[in-house]
Amino acid sequence: SNEFHSLMKVHQEVSSATSVAPSPVTPSALTLAHMVAYDLEGCDSPESQELFDLITSPHVDAVISSHDRVANKEYPIQSVAMETSGGRIDEKPVQFVRIEKRTDPLGATVKRAKDGSTSI
């Protein structure tokens, strides 16, 4: 379809524009955030206190820590395979299906049988 070809063209343009992977400025943004928080401890302005509270919050700490792990590629790469009820490994556990109906509401039920087959 024309929509699909347009999306593929956009994808190709974005892929070619971002062919060089970005690299982190520092290997530990968390350490940098802790250093900034340490420097902000003696400040009395409301903005400084607000920034200190933000940087030292556990949620921001977790986000920055996650950023560091992803930026430094410190995550395991795992292959996921699903076992069907018959004991065999299903190599394609996820299938994408697109169904369009322009005039009426569309309802679909997807069932997986005990033998591993799928029906709509």
C-alpha positions as protocol buffer text, in pm:
chain_id: "A"
residue {
  index: 1
  type: SER
  ca { x: 0 y: 0 z: 0 }
}
residue {
  index: 2
  type: ASN
  ca { x: 103 y: 361 z: -43 }
}
residue {
  index: 3
  type: GLU
  ca { x: 100 y: 415 z: 333 }
}
residue {
  index: 4
  type: PHE
  ca { x: 342 y: 128 z: 388 }
}
residue {
  index: 5
  type: HIS
  ca { x: 580 y: 252 z: 118 }
}
residue {
  index: 6
  type: SER
  ca { x: 571 y: 603 z: 268 }
}
residue {
  index: 7
  type: LEU
  ca { x: 653 y: 464 z: 612 }
}
residue {
  index: 8
  type: MET
  ca { x: 939 y: 257 z: 469 }
}
residue {
  index: 9
  type: LYS
  ca { x: 1079 y: 568 z: 298 }
}
residue {
  index: 10
  type: VAL
  ca { x: 1066 y: 762 z: 626 }
}
residue {
  index: 11
  type: HIS
  ca { x: 1233 y: 470 z: 807 }
}
residue {
  index: 12
  type: GLN
  ca { x: 1513 y: 456 z: 550 }
}
residue {
  index: 13
  type: GLU
  ca { x: 1573 y: 831 z: 575 }
}
residue {
  index: 14
  type: VAL
  ca { x: 1586 y: 821 z: 955 }
}
residue {
  index: 15
  type: SER
  ca { x: 1813 y: 515 z: 949 }
}
residue {
  index: 16
  type: SER
  ca { x: 2057 y: 677 z: 710 }
}
residue {
  index: 17
  type: ALA
  ca { x: 2060 y: 1003 z: 910 }
}
residue {
  index: 18
  type: THR
  ca { x: 2136 y: 821 z: 1234 }
}
residue {
  index: 19
  type: SER
  ca { x: 2391 y: 573 z: 1104 }
}
residue {
  index: 20
  type: VAL
  ca { x: 2647 y: 683 z: 1364 }
}
residue {
  index: 21
  type: ALA
  ca { x: 2546 y: 568 z: 1709 }
}
residue {
  index: 22
  type: PRO
  ca { x: 2563 y: 839 z: 1975 }
}
residue {
  index: 23
  type: SER
  ca { x: 2809 y: 785 z: 2255 }
}
residue {
  index: 24
  type: PRO
  ca { x: 2768 y: 898 z: 2616 }
}
residue {
  index: 25
  type: VAL
  ca { x: 2946 y: 1218 z: 2719 }
}
residue {
  index: 26
  type: THR
  ca { x: 3044 y: 1058 z: 3048 }
}
residue {
  index: 27
  type: PRO
  ca { x: 3040 y: 690 z: 3145 }
}
residue {
  index: 28
  type: SER
  ca { x: 2850 y: 773 z: 3463 }
}
residue {
  index: 29
  type: ALA
  ca { x: 2581 y: 1040 z: 3456 }
}
residue {
  index: 30
  type: LEU
  ca { x: 2482 y: 917 z: 3802 }
}
residue {
  index: 31
  type: THR
  ca { x: 2820 y: 1015 z: 3944 }
}
residue {
  index: 32
  type: LEU
  ca { x: 2787 y: 1356 z: 3779 }
}
residue {
  index: 33
  type: ALA
  ca { x: 2438 y: 1399 z: 3928 }
}
residue {
  index: 34
  type: HIS
  ca { x: 2571 y: 1311 z: 4274 }
}
residue {
  index: 35
  type: MET
  ca { x: 2852 y: 1563 z: 4233 }
}
residue {
  index: 36
  type: VAL
  ca { x: 2601 y: 1835 z: 4138 }
}
residue {
  index: 37
  type: ALA
  ca { x: 2384 y: 1741 z: 4439 }
}
residue {
  index: 38
  type: TYR
  ca { x: 2689 y: 1767 z: 4666 }
}
residue {
  index: 39
  type: ASP
  ca { x: 2765 y: 2115 z: 4529 }
}
residue {
  index: 40
  type: LEU
  ca { x: 2402 y: 2223 z: 4577 }
}
residue {
  index: 41
  type: GLU
  ca { x: 2387 y: 2123 z: 4945 }
}
residue {
  index: 42
  type: GLY
  ca { x: 2515 y: 2459 z: 5072 }
}
residue {
  index: 43
  type: CYS
  ca { x: 2298 y: 2676 z: 4846 }
}
residue {
  index: 44
  type: ASP
  ca { x: 2003 y: 2863 z: 4995 }
}
residue {
  index: 45
  type: SER
  ca { x: 1808 y: 2970 z: 4687 }
}
residue {
  index: 46
  type: PRO
  ca { x: 1471 y: 2801 z: 4621 }
}
residue {
  index: 47
  type: GLU
  ca { x: 1584 y: 2697 z: 4273 }
}
residue {
  index: 48
  type: SER
  ca { x: 1893 y: 2527 z: 4413 }
}
residue {
  index: 49
  type: GLN
  ca { x: 1686 y: 2344 z: 4672 }
}
residue {
  index: 50
  type: GLU
  ca { x: 1437 y: 2235 z: 4406 }
}
residue {
  index: 51
  type: LEU
  ca { x: 1717 y: 2102 z: 4183 }
}
residue {
  index: 52
  type: PHE
  ca { x: 1876 y: 1925 z: 4481 }
}
residue {
  index: 53
  type: ASP
  ca { x: 1543 y: 1760 z: 4571 }
}
residue {
  index: 54
  type: LEU
  ca { x: 1493 y: 1654 z: 4210 }
}
residue {
  index: 55
  type: ILE
  ca { x: 1843 y: 1511 z: 4161 }
}
residue {
  index: 56
  type: THR
  ca { x: 1836 y: 1322 z: 4490 }
}
residue {
  index: 57
  type: SER
  ca { x: 1490 y: 1172 z: 4443 }
}
residue {
  index: 58
  type: PRO
  ca { x: 1490 y: 793 z: 4406 }
}
residue {
  index: 59
  type: HIS
  ca { x: 1292 y: 807 z: 4081 }
}
residue {
  index: 60
  type: VAL
  ca { x: 1538 y: 1036 z: 3904 }
}
residue {
  index: 61
  type: ASP
  ca { x: 1824 y: 833 z: 4049 }
}
residue {
  index: 62
  type: ALA
  ca { x: 1673 y: 518 z: 3894 }
}
residue {
  index: 63
  type: VAL
  ca { x: 1623 y: 687 z: 3556 }
}
residue {
  index: 64
  type: ILE
  ca { x: 1981 y: 816 z: 3546 }
}
residue {
  index: 65
  type: SER
  ca { x: 2113 y: 476 z: 3655 }
}
residue {
  index: 66
  type: SER
  ca { x: 1910 y: 308 z: 3379 }
}
residue {
  index: 67
  type: HIS
  ca { x: 2043 y: 561 z: 3131 }
}
residue {
  index: 68
  type: ASP
  ca { x: 2400 y: 478 z: 3231 }
}
residue {
  index: 69
  type: ARG
  ca { x: 2340 y: 105 z: 3187 }
}
residue {
  index: 70
  type: VAL
  ca { x: 2189 y: 149 z: 2842 }
}
residue {
  index: 71
  type: ALA
  ca { x: 2445 y: 409 z: 2730 }
}
residue {
  index: 72
  type: ASN
  ca { x: 2729 y: 179 z: 2835 }
}
residue {
  index: 73
  type: LYS
  ca { x: 2553 y: -128 z: 2694 }
}
residue {
  index: 74
  type: GLU
  ca { x: 2553 y: -306 z: 3031 }
}
residue {
  index: 75
  type: TYR
  ca { x: 2256 y: -528 z: 2963 }
}
residue {
  index: 76
  type: PRO
  ca { x: 2230 y: -893 z: 2868 }
}
residue {
  index: 77
  type: ILE
  ca { x: 2109 y: -972 z: 2520 }
}
residue {
  index: 78
  type: GLN
  ca { x: 1871 y: -1263 z: 2542 }
}
residue {
  index: 79
  type: SER
  ca { x: 1687 y: -1459 z: 2282 }
}
residue {
  index: 80
  type: VAL
  ca { x: 1333 y: -1543 z: 2381 }
}
residue {
  index: 81
  type: ALA
  ca { x: 1161 y: -1855 z: 2256 }
}
residue {
  index: 82
  type: MET
  ca { x: 821 y: -1969 z: 2374 }
}
residue {
  index: 83
  type: GLU
  ca { x: 737 y: -2331 z: 2438 }
}
residue {
  index: 84
  type: THR
  ca { x: 398 y: -2442 z: 2313 }
}
residue {
  index: 85
  type: SER
  ca { x: 172 y: -2675 z: 2505 }
}
residue {
  index: 86
  type: GLY
  ca { x: 294 y: -2964 z: 2287 }
}
residue {
  index: 87
  type: GLY
  ca { x: 647 y: -2923 z: 2420 }
}
residue {
  index: 88
  type: ARG
  ca { x: 797 y: -2785 z: 2100 }
}
residue {
  index: 89
  type: ILE
  ca { x: 967 y: -2447 z: 2075 }
}
residue {
  index: 90
  type: ASP
  ca { x: 774 y: -2184 z: 1882 }
}
residue {
  index: 91
  type: GLU
  ca { x: 1034 y: -1977 z: 1697 }
}
residue {
  index: 92
  type: LYS
  ca { x: 787 y: -1700 z: 1613 }
}
residue {
  index: 93
  type: PRO
  ca { x: 608 y: -1623 z: 1940 }
}
residue {
  index: 94
  type: VAL
  ca { x: 477 y: -1289 z: 1815 }
}
residue {
  index: 95
  type: GLN
  ca { x: 301 y: -1230 z: 1488 }
}
residue {
  index: 96
  type: PHE
  ca { x: 178 y: -892 z: 1372 }
}
residue {
  index: 97
  type: VAL
  ca { x: -161 y: -884 z: 1207 }
}
residue {
  index: 98
  type: ARG
  ca { x: -331 y: -581 z: 1056 }
}
residue {
  index: 99
  type: ILE
  ca { x: -704 y: -592 z: 995 }
}
residue {
  index: 100
  type: GLU
  ca { x: -896 y: -297 z: 856 }
}
residue {
  index: 101
  type: LYS
  ca { x: -1267 y: -243 z: 826 }
}
residue {
  index: 102
  type: ARG
  ca { x: -1383 y: 103 z: 730 }
}
residue {
  index: 103
  type: THR
  ca { x: -1758 y: 109 z: 791 }
}
residue {
  index: 104
  type: ASP
  ca { x: -1838 y: -100 z: 1100 }
}
residue {
  index: 105
  type: PRO
  ca { x: -1668 y: -154 z: 1436 }
}
residue {
  index: 106
  type: LEU
  ca { x: -1428 y: -444 z: 1415 }
}
residue {
  index: 107
  type: GLY
  ca { x: -1402 y: -715 z: 1675 }
}
residue {
  index: 108
  type: ALA
  ca { x: -1165 y: -1009 z: 1659 }
}
residue {
  index: 109
  type: THR
  ca { x: -1093 y: -1300 z: 1887 }
}
residue {
  index: 110
  type: VAL
  ca { x: -764 y: -1481 z: 1858 }
}
residue {
  index: 111
  type: LYS
  ca { x: -751 y: -1830 z: 2006 }
}
residue {
  index: 112
  type: ARG
  ca { x: -455 y: -2063 z: 2041 }
}
residue {
  index: 113
  type: ALA
  ca { x: -547 y: -2430 z: 2033 }
}
residue {
  index: 114
  type: LYS
  ca { x: -376 y: -2702 z: 2235 }
}
residue {
  index: 115
  type: ASP
  ca { x: -197 y: -2822 z: 1920 }
}
residue {
  index: 116
  type: GLY
  ca { x: -33 y: -2479 z: 1884 }
}
residue {
  index: 117
  type: SER
  ca { x: -245 y: -2356 z: 1596 }
}
residue {
  index: 118
  type: THR
  ca { x: -397 y: -2010 z: 1600 }
}
residue {
  index: 119
  type: SER
  ca { x: -740 y: -1912 z: 1480 }
}
residue {
  index: 120
  type: ILE
  ca { x: -916 y: -1577 z: 1446 }
}
